[in-house]
Amino acid sequence: MPRLPLALSIGEPAGIGAEIIAKAWLLRREKELPPFYVLGDPTFVESRLGRLGLDVPIVSVVPEVVLGAFAEALPVFDLGQPIEDRPGELSGATAAATIAAIETAVRHVRDGRASGIVTAPIQKSNLYAAGFKFPGHTEFLGELARQLWPHAPHEPVMMLAGPELATVPVTVHIALKDVPEMLTGEMIVETGRIVDREMKAKFGLARPRLAVAGINPHAGEGGAMGREDMDIVAPAVARLRAEGIDARGPLPSDTLFHAAARKTYDVVLAMYHDQALIPVKTIAFDETVNVTLGLPFVRTSPDHGTALDIASEGKADPSSLTAALRMAGRMAAVRGAA
């Protein structure tokens, strides 16, 4: 039995968050999920589940009683922000509830009331309309970490992890044409350091094996297809190895992701967004989890959006959320927080 529950933010209330959370709770025994509680409005959750015909008992809780309540009812921590149940309809109120749930979840971890956080999908466009100043979840969590853990590392790095593959993009949300100009050896080295440290601390790997993908076809083929791999990637890999990190590369990405190759490493450092996300989602779309490394707490999330268009239809699949809960539970246990 874990010592502390996971804190699960409700995400965008107009989306499928409440639905996939309830469906995950119904699968708690089958999937061997760690105890968790939802941060949101209990009345809203009850209304949405009733609308969808989901027979899930709801209980309002404080984190300290979740372990005893979880087996019999879905625990909900009341944020004190009532939300109207309007599937698919965004508003300033739903944006405020989204932000409050994330902030409160992080504070609960800081205060020793939760072992880690799992975040249901958010609607970034709605948050921007409400004055949200961050590109997304990850950057917001990084800022909260800076505020609440001022002396701890807080360098958020996105990792996508499935049952057979984990990848980390060194550059993330930038246009492909800008990657060669934006990519630096220092970015690769710093990302590699964070991944190495976090795979030890949160996944229990004594010596993580990092495969570093080349940026060009055939990793540049000796400069014939671009010099970035020779001039940027290879020197960065050499620096990581000089620091005692088990890194190899640059490796041609067209042969890096097949089954035999995946047995030779633990994580791929990819040079750009789609190089990292396409293979992991292709191999296990429904079980892929978004993990934020580099923070002083455990954070995972399902790797899909709010699905506003089906929020009233009861069709949402909880598989990615159950995978995120399981992974967060394992990470918290390794880290010693559970």
LINBEL-V208284 format. One line per field, one symbol per residue. phi: phi as a letter, one per 20 degrees, with the letter a starting at -180 (. if undefined). psi: psi as a letter, one per 30 degrees, with the letter a starting at -180 (. if undefined). burial: 1 if it has 16 or more other C-alpha atoms within 10 Angstrom, else 0. A space follows every 50 residues. Layout:
# LINBEL-V208284
phi=???
psi=???
burial=???
This chain:
# LINBEL-V208284
phi=.feceeedffmfgfeegfffffffffegfgelffgbcedrdgffgfffff femeecfdcfbdgfdfgeeffdbffceffmcfcfecgndfbffffffgff ffgffffffgemeberccdffddffffffenfddgaggfffffffffecf ddfbcfcecdccfdbcccefddecfgfefgfefcfffffffffffgffff fdcmefbfddddffedgllnlmnfcoegffedfgffffffffeneeccqf dfffdedfgffffebdbdeeebgffeegfffffbgfdecedeendebebc bfebeelgfdfddmefeegffffffffffffffffned
psi=klellkkjkfajffageeefeeeeefgeeefhklkllkjajeeeeeeeee efgjijkkkkllefgeeffeffljkkjjfgjkkkjikfjlleeeeeeeee eeeeeeeeeeggflflkkklkljeeeeefggkgkeaeeeeeeeeeeefif glkiikkkkkkaffkkkjkekcilkeffeeeekleeeeeeeeeeeeeefe effgkeikjkkjklflkhhfhgffhkfeeefeeeeeeeeeefggkikkak kkffgfgleeeffflekkjlflefeeeeeeeeeiefgkkjkjlglglkkl lkilafhefgfgfgfkkgeeeeeeeeeeeeeeeefgf.
burial=00011111111111111111111111010000111111111111110110 00000101111010011011001111110000111111011001111111 11111111110011111111111101100001000011111101110000 00011111111100111111110000001100111011101101111111 11100001111111110111000001111101111111110000111111 11100110000100111111111011101110111111111111111111 11111111001101010111111111111111111011
